[in-house]
Amino acid sequence: MQKKFSKFRFNLTKSRKKRVVGIKKASRHPYAVPIFTFLVLLVVTAGFFVITNATHDPIVTKDSRIVIISQGGKQQIVPSRADTVGVLLAKLNISLDEGDVVEPAKSTKIDQNQFRINIYRAVPVMIVDGTTKTFTFSAATTARSIAQQSNKDLYSEDIVQTDPATDFLKTGAIGKEVVIDRSTPITVNLYGTQIATRTHADTIADYLKQNNIKLAKDDQVSPAANTPISAKTQLFITRNGIKIESVTEPIAMPQQIISDGSLAYGTSATRQAGTAGEQVTTYQNQTRNGVVVGRSVLQTVVTKQPVTEIVVRGTNIGGIKGDMALAGISPDDYTYADYIISHESGWNPGASNGSGAFGLCQALPGSKMASAGADWATNPVTQLKWCAGYAQGRYGSWAAAYNYWISHRNW
């Protein structure tokens, strides 16, 4: 038994020595290290591929977008997966200082390729409010917006305008000063209804004319028409022997739309905040046996002027989204179409494979797309028109085509 054990141990030792010698010989081979490295990299790459495909998330909103940032006459083009303008600016360490303006707003979602962000840097501005002068920084584009940005309390009747800066060394303002012409508060008693309002009229007669108040022969006005208006003025307009009713009514906020080719199509920004106005309408009631059977308008007085909201809307249609728009694809379907075509051809209108499939959505054969236009082989818009018809005709919608692609990895 002892001899058998000794013989087994001898054979085991001899076998180990042979393997060590073999390894040493292999390590001295000139291609040993490169081959070993290649095999390791191959295994790692294969593992990465398996993991990546196993955890692939087909949610389209996570795809990166090309974003064009403009500021100071320079452009920065970056790929980004940021959800909003604010998140992207933070990632790029682009800070906004006092008075700076970004369009569209920081809360705007980045939902398309070639998304455009404009940053306007503030300049020194002097605000003249009566005898008070204040210094601020602003990049706002309207006089009222500049005043609001500097936390000035404004009434809708106040007139705010810009004047050229007369002395930069004295005021520090670059290019312009903002001048606020304050309105005067007065109180008007309109047939028994007390109204607080504001005006730029100099006299009672001016106020009546500016507000289109037409007096009947039985109407009485106090104080006299030539009385100067001040902050303590109380105006009475009365008519004896009638029953009246006063109703406060809203005035819709006006809106001015400005088209801007420096912003992406579908985005917008507010350059001046607006407000709705108010008016008081007095009615003379007509009664019969103590019951109101009709009424007629006596006067309508605007008690609060509306302020126009100024909105800029992007008109720049470029790149992939522009092509889809020109092809008549609905913006609601951009995400689905983008995902399918990105995976079919990488948005290469000349993409082809051995089977004969060709173009953005790999029509088979490519000549099918001639039904959308004679330039089907080179024009991405023509190809997209055919793709849209294919998605609608075969699947009923781009959304259904997208769902099919996710399930089958083709369409």
C-alpha positions in Angstrom: 0.0 0.0 0.0 2.8 2.4 0.9 4.5 1.6 -2.5 1.3 2.4 -4.4 0.9 5.7 -2.7 4.6 6.7 -3.3 4.2 5.8 -7.0 1.0 7.9 -7.3 2.7 10.9 -5.7 5.7 10.5 -8.0 3.4 10.4 -11.1 1.5 13.5 -9.9 4.7 15.5 -9.3 6.0 14.5 -12.7 2.7 15.5 -14.4 2.8 19.0 -12.7 6.4 19.5 -13.9 5.4 18.7 -17.5 2.6 21.3 -17.4 4.9 23.9 -15.9 7.4 23.3 -18.6 4.7 23.4 -21.3 3.4 26.8 -20.0 6.9 28.2 -19.9 7.5 27.1 -23.5 4.2 28.6 -24.6 5.0 31.9 -22.8 8.2 32.1 -24.8 6.3 31.9 -28.1 6.5 35.2 -29.9 2.7 35.4 -30.5 1.6 34.1 -27.1 0.9 37.5 -25.4 -0.9 39.0 -28.4 -3.1 35.9 -28.8 -3.9 35.8 -25.2 -4.8 39.5 -25.1 -7.0 39.1 -28.2 -8.9 36.2 -26.6 -9.5 38.2 -23.4 -10.7 41.3 -25.3 -13.0 39.0 -27.4 -14.6 37.5 -24.3 -15.0 41.0 -22.6 -16.5 42.4 -25.8 -18.9 39.5 -26.2 -20.0 39.9 -22.6 -20.6 43.6 -23.0 -22.6 42.9 -26.2 -24.8 40.4 -24.4 -25.4 42.7 -21.4 -26.1 45.7 -23.6 -28.7 43.9 -25.7 -30.2 42.3 -22.6 -30.7 45.6 -20.9 -31.6 47.6 -24.1 -34.2 50.2 -23.3 -36.3 51.1 -26.4 -37.8 54.3 -24.9 -37.2 56.9 -27.5 -37.2 59.9 -25.2 -33.8 58.8 -23.9 -32.1 59.2 -27.3 -29.6 62.0 -27.5 -30.5 65.2 -29.4 -28.4 67.7 -31.2 -28.7 71.1 -29.5 -27.5 74.4 -30.9 -26.7 77.0 -28.3 -26.2 80.6 -29.4 -24.8 83.4 -27.3 -22.6 86.4 -28.0 -22.6 85.8 -31.7 -21.1 82.3 -31.3 -22.7 78.8 -31.6 -22.0 75.7 -29.6 -23.3 72.4 -31.0 -23.6 69.6 -28.5 -25.3 66.1 -28.4 -27.4 65.8 -25.2 -29.7 63.5 -23.4 -30.9 66.3 -21.1 -34.6 66.6 -20.7 -34.9 70.3 -20.4 -33.0 73.5 -21.3 -32.2 74.2 -17.6 -30.7 70.7 -17.1 -28.5 71.0 -20.2 -27.2 74.4 -19.2 -26.3 73.1 -15.8 -24.5 70.1 -17.3 -22.5 72.4 -19.5 -21.8 74.8 -16.6 -23.4 77.7 -18.5 -24.7 80.1 -15.8 -27.2 82.9 -16.1 -26.3 86.1 -14.4 -28.6 88.9 -13.2 -30.7 90.1 -16.1 -29.7 87.4 -18.5 -32.4 85.9 -20.7 -32.6 82.4 -22.1 -35.1 81.4 -24.9 -36.9 79.2 -24.7 -37.3 79.1 -20.9 -35.3 76.7 -18.7 -38.3 74.5 -18.1 -38.8 73.8 -21.9 -38.4 70.2 -22.8 -35.7 69.3 -25.4 -37.8 67.1 -27.7 -36.2 67.3 -31.1 -32.9 67.3 -33.0 -31.3 70.6 -33.9 -33.1 72.1 -30.9 -32.0 75.8 -30.5 -31.3 77.7 -27.4 -30.5 81.4 -27.4 -28.8 83.1 -24.5 -28.9 86.9 -24.3 -26.5 88.5 -21.9 -27.6 91.5 -19.8 -26.2 95.0 -20.4 -26.3 98.0 -18.1 -29.6 99.9 -18.2 -30.7 103.1 -16.3 -34.4 103.2 -15.2 -35.8 106.7 -14.8 -39.0 106.6 -12.6 -39.9 110.2 -12.1 -37.1 111.8 -10.0 -35.8 108.3 -9.1 -33.0 106.7 -11.1 -31.9 103.1 -10.6 -29.2 101.1 -12.3 -29.8 97.5 -13.4 -28.7 94.8 -15.8 -31.1 93.4 -18.3 -31.3 91.6 -21.6 -35.1 91.9 -21.9 -36.3 93.2 -25.3 -39.2 95.5 -24.3 -39.1 98.5 -22.0 -41.9 97.1 -19.8 -40.1 93.7 -19.5 -36.9 95.5 -18.4 -38.8 97.4 -15.7 -40.5 94.2 -14.5 -37.2 92.4 -14.5 -35.8 95.0 -12.1 -38.8 94.4 -9.8 -40.5 97.7 -10.5 -44.2 97.8 -9.6 -46.0 98.8 -12.7 -49.7 99.6 -13.3 -51.1 98.7 -16.7 -51.9 102.4 -17.3 -48.2 103.4 -16.7 -46.4 104.3 -19.9 -43.0 102.6 -20.2 -40.6 103.4 -23.1 -37.0 103.5 -24.0 -35.0 106.6 -24.8 -31.4 106.7 -26.1 -28.8 106.9 -23.3 -27.4 110.5 -23.3 -24.3 110.1 -21.2 -22.8 106.7 -20.7 -20.1 107.9 -18.4 -22.7 109.5 -16.1 -25.4 106.9 -16.2 -23.5 103.7 -17.0 -26.3 102.7 -19.4 -25.4 101.1 -22.8 -27.6 102.3 -25.6 -30.8 103.0 -23.8 -32.6 104.2 -20.7 -36.0 103.0 -19.6 -38.4 105.9 -18.7 -41.5 105.3 -16.7 -44.3 107.8 -17.0 -46.6 107.1 -14.1 -50.4 107.3 -14.3 -52.4 109.2 -11.8 -54.9 107.4 -9.5 -58.4 108.8 -9.3 -61.8 107.7 -8.0 -64.9 107.8 -10.2 -68.4 107.5 -8.9 -70.3 106.3 -12.0 -74.1 106.6 -11.3 -73.5 105.5 -7.7 -70.8 102.8 -8.4 -67.4 103.8 -6.9 -64.5 102.9 -9.2 -60.8 103.1 -8.5 -58.8 103.7 -11.7 -55.8 105.5 -13.2 -55.3 108.0 -15.9 -52.9 110.2 -17.8 -55.6 112.8 -18.4 -54.8 116.4 -17.3 -58.4 117.6 -16.6 -61.8 116.1 -16.0 -62.8 117.0 -19.6 -59.7 115.1 -20.9 -60.7 112.1 -18.8 -64.2 112.0 -20.1 -62.9 112.2 -23.7 -60.2 109.6 -23.3 -62.7 107.1 -21.8 -65.4 107.9 -24.4 -67.9 108.9 -21.7 -70.8 110.6 -23.5 -73.0 112.6 -21.2 -76.8 112.8 -21.6 -78.6 116.1 -21.0 -79.7 114.8 -17.6 -76.2 113.8 -16.5 -74.4 115.9 -14.0 -70.5 116.0 -13.6 -68.7 117.2 -10.5 -66.1 118.8 -10.3 -66.2 121.0 -13.3 -64.8 119.9 -16.6 -61.8 122.2 -16.5 -60.7 120.9 -13.1 -57.1 119.6 -13.1 -56.7 115.9 -12.1 -54.6 114.9 -9.1 -54.2 111.8 -7.0 -57.0 113.1 -4.7 -59.5 113.7 -7.4 -63.0 112.3 -6.8 -65.2 112.5 -10.0 -69.0 112.1 -9.8 -71.2 111.3 -12.8 -74.9 111.2 -11.7 -78.3 111.0 -13.2 -81.4 111.4 -11.0 -84.6 109.4 -11.1 -83.2 106.2 -12.7 -82.4 102.7 -11.5 -79.0 101.5 -12.6 -77.0 98.3 -12.4 -73.2 98.1 -12.6 -71.3 95.0 -13.8 -67.6 94.5 -13.8 -66.5 92.7 -16.9 -63.1 91.3 -18.0 -61.2 92.5 -21.0 -59.2 89.7 -22.8 -55.5 90.0 -22.7 -54.1 91.0 -26.1 -51.4 88.8 -27.5 -48.7 89.7 -30.1 -47.0 86.8 -31.9 -43.5 87.3 -33.3 -41.9 84.7 -35.6 -38.3 84.0 -34.9 -36.1 81.9 -37.2 -33.4 81.6 -34.6 -35.6 79.3 -32.5 -36.6 75.7 -33.4 -40.0 75.2 -34.9 -42.6 74.4 -32.1 -40.8 76.3 -29.3 -41.8 79.6 -27.9 -40.8 82.2 -25.3 -42.6 85.0 -23.6 -40.8 88.3 -24.1 -43.4 90.4 -22.2 -45.8 89.2 -19.7 -49.4 90.4 -20.3 -52.4 90.9 -18.1 -56.2 91.0 -18.7 -58.0 94.3 -18.2 -61.3 95.2 -16.6 -64.2 97.5 -17.4 -67.4 98.6 -15.6 -70.6 98.8 -17.5 -73.6 100.6 -16.1 -77.1 99.6 -17.2 -80.3 101.6 -16.8 -83.0 99.1 -15.8 -86.5 99.3 -17.3 -89.1 98.1 -14.8 -92.8 97.2 -15.0 -94.8 96.8 -11.8 -91.5 96.6 -10.0 -90.0 93.9 -12.2 -87.0 94.5 -14.4 -88.2 93.9 -18.0 -85.2 95.3 -19.9 -82.0 97.4 -19.6 -79.9 99.7 -21.7 -76.2 100.6 -21.5 -75.5 104.0 -20.0 -71.7 104.0 -19.9 -68.8 101.6 -20.2 -65.6 102.7 -18.5 -62.3 100.8 -18.6 -61.0 100.6 -15.1 -57.8 98.6 -15.8 -56.1 98.7 -19.2 -55.0 95.3 -20.5 -51.3 94.7 -21.2 -50.3 92.9 -24.4 -48.4 89.6 -24.0 -45.6 89.4 -26.5 -44.7 85.8 -27.5 -41.9 84.7 -29.8 -42.5 81.5 -31.7 -39.7 79.5 -33.4 -40.0 78.9 -37.2 -36.7 77.2 -37.8 -37.4 73.8 -39.4 -34.1 72.1 -40.0 -32.6 68.7 -40.2 -34.5 65.5 -39.5 -37.5 67.2 -37.9 -37.7 69.7 -40.8 -37.7 66.8 -43.3 -40.5 65.1 -41.4 -42.5 68.3 -41.3 -42.1 68.8 -45.1 -43.2 65.2 -45.6 -46.4 65.9 -43.8 -45.7 63.7 -40.8 -47.6 64.9 -37.7 -45.4 66.2 -34.8 -47.1 63.7 -32.6 -45.5 60.9 -34.7 -41.9 62.4 -34.9 -40.7 60.3 -32.0 -42.0 57.0 -33.6 -40.7 57.8 -37.1 -37.3 59.0 -35.8 -36.8 55.7 -33.8 -37.7 53.4 -36.7 -35.7 55.2 -39.3 -32.7 55.7 -37.0 -32.6 51.9 -36.6 -33.4 51.0 -40.2 -30.9 53.3 -42.0 -29.3 55.7 -39.5 -31.1 58.5 -41.4 -29.0 57.8 -44.5 -31.2 58.2 -47.6 -28.6 56.2 -49.6 -28.5 53.2 -47.3 -28.7 49.8 -49.0 -28.1 46.2 -48.3 -27.6 43.0 -50.2 -31.3 42.1 -50.3 -32.1 45.2 -52.3 -33.7 47.3 -49.5 -32.9 50.9 -50.0 -33.4 54.3 -48.4 -34.4 55.8 -45.0 -36.9 53.1 -44.2 -35.3 50.3 -46.3 -38.0 49.9 -48.9 -37.7 46.6 -50.7 -37.2 47.1 -53.5 -36.2 50.8 -53.3 -38.0 51.6 -56.5 -41.3 51.2 -54.7 -40.7 54.8 -53.5 -41.1 56.1 -57.0 -44.8 56.4 -56.2 -43.9 59.3 -53.9 -41.8 61.1 -56.4 -39.3 60.7 -59.3 -36.4 61.8 -57.0 -37.0 59.0 -54.6 -33.4 57.8 -54.8 -31.9 61.0 -53.5 -34.6 63.2 -51.8 -35.1 62.3 -48.1 -38.5 64.2 -48.0 -39.8 62.1 -50.9 -38.6 58.9 -49.1 -40.3 60.0 -45.9 -43.6 60.6 -47.8 -43.5 57.0 -48.9 -42.5 55.8 -45.4 -45.5 57.6 -44.0 -47.8 56.0 -46.5 -46.3 52.6 -45.7 -46.7 53.1 -41.9 -50.3 54.2 -42.3 -51.2 51.6 -44.9 -49.7 48.5 -43.3 -50.0 49.3 -39.6 -52.6 52.0 -39.4 -50.4 54.6 -37.7 -46.7 55.4 -36.9 -47.4 54.4 -33.3 -48.5 50.9 -34.3 -45.5 50.7 -36.7 -43.2 51.6 -33.8 -44.8 49.0 -31.5 -44.4 46.3 -34.2 -40.7 47.3 -34.7 -40.0 47.0 -31.0 -41.5 43.5 -31.0 -40.0 42.2 -34.2 -36.9 44.4 -34.7 -38.1 45.2 -38.2 -41.1 46.4 -40.0 
